[in-house]
Amino acid sequence: MMRSLYSGVAGLNAHQTRMDVIGHNISNVNTVGYKKDRATFQEMLSQMVRGPAGPTGERGGINPMQIGLGVQVGSIDTNHQQGSLEATGQNTDLAIDGNGFFILRDGEEKFYTRAGNLSMDSEGYLVNSGNGLRLQGWRADRATGTINTDQNISDIRIPIGDVMGAQPSSYIDFTGNLNSEGELEDIHQTSVSIYDEFGSRHELILELEKTANNEWNLTLSNDGSFNIDGGTDIPLVFEEGRLSTVDGGDDLFSNIELNNFNNGANDIEELQLRLEEITQFSGEYSAEANNLDGNRMGSLQSFTIDDNGIVIGTYTNGVTRNLGQVAVANFNNPDGLIKNGDTMYSESVNSGISQVGQPGTGGRGEMRTAVLEMSNVDLAEEFSSMIVTQRGYQVNSRIISTVDQMLQELANMAR
């Protein structure tokens, strides 16, 4: 009789624990990046009343006779199912669409989270809005904007107000079409801005004149603020609508030198005109500069983060440059992570070590900007579980009250 009493007590304890889990889930229904938990039960140890016996020549075998001692909580598992993404319009809010975790640093210790509600502190570091821990990733080379993901991750910093020095132009890419049906001596003119070492802008003027079928002459001039050396007349020859030779050579570009700038800037010893993308088909004239380098001085004005986690800065001179990239960590067994509060996790011996990489690679999810991942708690499911748990607690308490009545009857026999 006492065994059933203890079974009822065990049932009450187990259902109380399950109710604790459900209550925690419901309380975090609006917590950014929260992942719900689930309590599962398992049978406790059974007491052997009679052991099994095998069949003999005259009698068959008998099965064991056991009485269970109740229930216990077998596991409390975390469900890492994707939560809904909610647009916020704030560019420091991030979410991972797929597997993986953001990495935060507290001294030498690293934590992992799905909560991407970030902000920028007074020093320009991207930090978790709730606890100030710094977001981890790779910093870009300040001069070139290149990102080396083979290096160790570090704090991501947005250097608002950072000054980009002026850079002289070194190449110009041209694209577009020259009308193959144009008359001889037809001229198509275009111009492009170039920059000297001080960031001053100058105009380079290009005239394309049709000299014969499939042949054009490129003439260079300028706005009078510099001189051009290296050939101001460059013959172009086309075959089947594609550029075949430039200035009689096989290379589809031409190098020119710009010197004697009126502001005292140093010469641009080699400015490469890349012409391979110009075509000659029937149609409108559209040949023009499509891409070039060089820029005036500018300061960092704003930034965005793309789906690859790359932080892209926009400068006042109109130039964009990579500032860094957000890192994402994945685990062989994310269910094995240890919860540390603040919707953060840390590694355990059963989670495996963190596998750090770029978003969208190696099974890691892509980055989403100006959105947050909401809690994956389903209220309908939690309320249903709460009703079932309440009934389980109720019937286990009935076991205790029934056993109590039986014990009372036994005590009354002695009167």
N, C-alpha and C positions, 0 to 999 in steps of 0.2 A: 504493500500500500504506500509506503514511503517513497518508492521509486516514482510512482505517478505524481506525487507531490513535487518532487524535485524536477520531473519533466515539465510540469506546469511552470515552475519558477524559471527553468531554462528557456521555455517558450516566451515568457514575459520579457526576459532580458534580451533575447534575440529580436523580438518585435520592437522593443524599445530602441535598440540600435538601428534597426531599419527605419524607424520613424525619425530618428536623428538625422539619418542620411537624406530622407525625403525632405525634411524641414530645411536642411542646409541647401538642397537644390532649389527649393521654392524661394528661399530668401535671396538667392543669387540669380533669379530669373532675368534681371536686367544688368548683370555684371558683365562688362566687356570681356570677351575672350574666355568666359568661364565654361568649363566642361563638366557635365553632370556626373554624379557617382551612382552606383547601383550596389545594393547589399544583396548577397545571395546566401542561402542557408544550406547547411548540411547536417546529416544525422550525427548525433554524438555516439560515443562508445556504447556497444551493446553488451549486456551481461549474459554470460553463457549459463543457462539453466541445465541443459542436457546436451552433451556432445553428439555428433553424428556417429552412426555405426553402419558398417558395410554389410551387405547381404551374406548370409551363411547358407549352408546346404538345406536347412529346414525353414529358415526365416529370411524375409527380405530386409533390406536396409532401412534405417530410419534417419530422418533429417535432424539437424541440430535444432535445439529449442533455445531461443534468445529473447531477451527483453531489453528494448532500447532505453536509454537514459535521457532522451530528450533531443533538443535541437541546439545548434550553435551557428554563429555567423561564420560561413566558410570563406567569404572574400568580400571586399569592398573595392569594386573596379571603377575605373574612370573611363567614360565614354568620350573618345576623342573625335567623334563625328563632327563634320563641318557645321559651323553655325551660320546663320543668315548674315549677309553683308548689308550694312546700312550706310547710305551716303550721308556725309557730314558737311562737305564743302570746305573742310579745313585741310590744307595740304600737308600738315604734319601728322594727320591721322593715317595709319597704315593697317592693312589686313593682309593675311596670307590666304590665298585661295588654293587650298590643297594641303599637303602635309608640311610639317616643319614648325619651327619656333623662332621668334626673335631672340636675340642674345643680349642680355644686360650684364653690366659689370659693376661689382661692388668691391673695390680694392682688387685683390687677386682672385676673388671668387666670382664665378659666372653663374647666372640664372637664366632660365628660359621661360618664355611667355608667349601666349597668343594675343595678349592685349596690346594693341598698337596705338593706344591713345598717348601720343607723344607731344612734347612741346620743346621749345628752344630756350635754354637758360641764358643768363647774361653774358656768358662767354661763347655762346654760339653752339654749344653741344646739344645734340638731340638726346632728350632724356625722357624717361617714363614720367608722365604727369603726376602719378600718385606718390612715387617714392624718390624721384630724382636720379635713379640709376641710369647710367649712360648707355645708349644704343651702340652696338658693335658692328663693325664692317671694315671695309678697306678704304683708305684715303687715296685720292688721285694725286698724281704728280702735279704740283702747283703750276709749273710752266707749260706742260703739254696736255694735261687733263687725262693722261693714260692711267689705267687702273691695273695694278698687278695683284691678281687674286691668289698668287702663290705666296705672298707675304703674310705675316701674322695679322689677325684682325686687331683693330684698336677702336678708340672712341671716334665717332663720326662728328665732325665739327663743320658748321656752316659759317665761313668767315665773311659775314655781311660787312660790306664796306671795303672788302679786299680790292686792291688796285691791280688791274691788268695793264702791264706796260704796253706801249705802242710796238707794233711789229711791222717791218717793211714787207711789201708783197714779194712773193717769189714765184707764183704760178697763177695762171688763169685758165680755166676749163671753158671751152666753147662747145655749144650744141646748137641744133637747129638745122634749117634747110636753106639751100640756094635754089632758086627756081630754074630748072633745066630748060624751060621754054622761054627764058628771058632773052632779050635781044642783045647783040654785041654792044659793048660799052654800057650796058645796064650797070648801075651802081647800087649796092646795098650798104648802108652806113649804120654803124652802131658804135657805142662808146662804153667805157667801163672805168670805174674809179679804182685807182691804186693808191697805196700808202707808202710814204717814206719812213725812215727810222724814227722821226719825231711824231708820227701818226698824222701828219698833214696829208690831205687828200688831193690828188691830181687826176686829171682826165686824160685817158688814152683813147684816141679816136681811131677807128678801123674802117677803111673803105674797101669793099670787095667788088671789083669790076670784072665783068665777063669779057675775056679777051679772045676766046675761041670756044668751039664746042668742047665741053668737059674741062675747060681751062679758065681759071680765074686768077686775078692778081690782088694780093692783100697789101694795101698801102697803110702805113702807120703815120699818125701825126699826133699832136698833143695840144694842150691849152696854152702853151708858151711858157710853162713853169719849169721845164726841164728839156734836155736833149735826148735824142734816141740814137744809139749806135748799134751796129750789128745787122743792118739791112732794114730799110723802111719799105722795100718792095719785095714781097714774098710770093712767088708763083705757086699756085695750087693746081694739081691735076687729079681728076676724078675718073674712076672706072666703074661702070654699072651702078652709078649713084653713090659710090663710096670713095672717100678720099684715098688716093694711092700714093702720091708723093707730095712733099712739101719742100719747096726751094731746091728741087732736083734730087733730094735724098730720100731714103727709105723711112727715116724717122718722121712721124706725123706730128711733129712739134717744131717750134722755132725758138731759139734763145736770143734775146735782145738785151742790150745794156742801156740803162737809164742813168744819165749823169747831169752835172751842172744844175742841180736843183736851186731854185732862186732863194730858198730859205737856208742854204748852207748844209743841207743834209748830205750824208755820204752817198756815193753812187750805189745803185742797185746793179751789181755786176752781172747778174743773170736772172732775167725774168722769163720764165718758160711759158710760151703760148701753146697750149695743148689743143690741137685742132682735129683730132681723130674722130670726134663724134659729129662733125659737120657732114651733112649729106647733100647730094644734088639730085633731087627728084622733081617731077612736075608738081607745082604747088606754090604756096605763098613763101615769101622771104621771111625767115624767122631766125636766122643765125645770130647768136648773141652770146655774151658771157653768161655762164650758168653757175660757176663756182670759182672762188678765188680766196686766197689767204691775205693776210695783212689787215691791220686794224689800228684805229686810234686808241688812245688811253681810255680806260673805262673802269668803273667800280661795280662790285657785285650788288645787284639790286633786288633779285628775287631768286627763288629756286623751286624746282618741281622734282618729283620722284616718279620714274617710269615703272612699267611692269616687270622690269629686270632688277628693280631695286637701285638703279643708278640715280644718284642725286645730281641734277643738272642745274648749274647756275646760269643766270642771265645777267649780263653786264650792261651798263648804261650805253656802251658803244654798239649794242645790238649783237654782240658775240655771245654764244653759249659755250660752256665748257664743263666737263665732268668734274665734280667735286669729290665724289666717293661712291661707294656702293654698299647697300645694306646686306649683311650676311644672314643666312638662314641655316639653322641647325636641324638635323633630322636624327632619329634614333631607331635602332632595330626594334626596340620594344618601348614605345612611348608610355605604355601602361605601367612600366616599371619605374617611372620618374617619381620623385618625392615632392609632395606639395609643401611649399614654404610660406604660404600666405601671400597677399598682394597679387593673387592669380599668377604666381611664379612657381617654377619647378627647378629641381636640381637633379643631377645625375645620381644613379644608384648602381649597385653591382649588377642589377638585373635589367637595367635600361639599356646597357651598352654605352659606349663613349659617344659623344656628340660627333656627328659627321657634318662639318661646316662647309658650305659651298654657296654658290650663287642661286638666287631664286630661279625656279623653272628648270633646274638641272638636277640629275641624280635622284629623281623622285620627289624633289622639293616643289612646293607650290609656287605660283606666281604672286608677285606683289600687286596690291591694289591700293591706289592713293586716294585720299579724301574719303575713305570709307572705314568703318570699324566692323569687326566680327562680333556679333552679339552672342549671348549665352545660347547654348544648344538645349536648354531645359524646355521640355514640352509640358506645359501646365496640365493639359488634359490627361497625359500619361501619369504625371505626378499625383494628381487628385485621385485617379483610379487606384494607384498603388497605395495611397494613403487610406482609402476605404478598405482595401484588402488587408492592410496592416492593422488597422483598427479592429477589424473583425477577428483577425488572428490573435491579437492581444486579448480581446474579449473572451474568446473561447478558451484560451489558456488560463485566464483568471477563473473561468468556470471550473476547470480541472481542480484548481486549488480549493475552491469553495465546496465542490462535491466531495473531495477527499476529506475536507474538514468535517463535513456532515457524517461521513462514514466513521471517522475517528470518534466523533461525538457519540454515535450509536454504540461503538465498542466500549466507550467509557461508561455509558449508561447501563451496560450489562452487569457491571460490578456493583450496582446499587441494590 
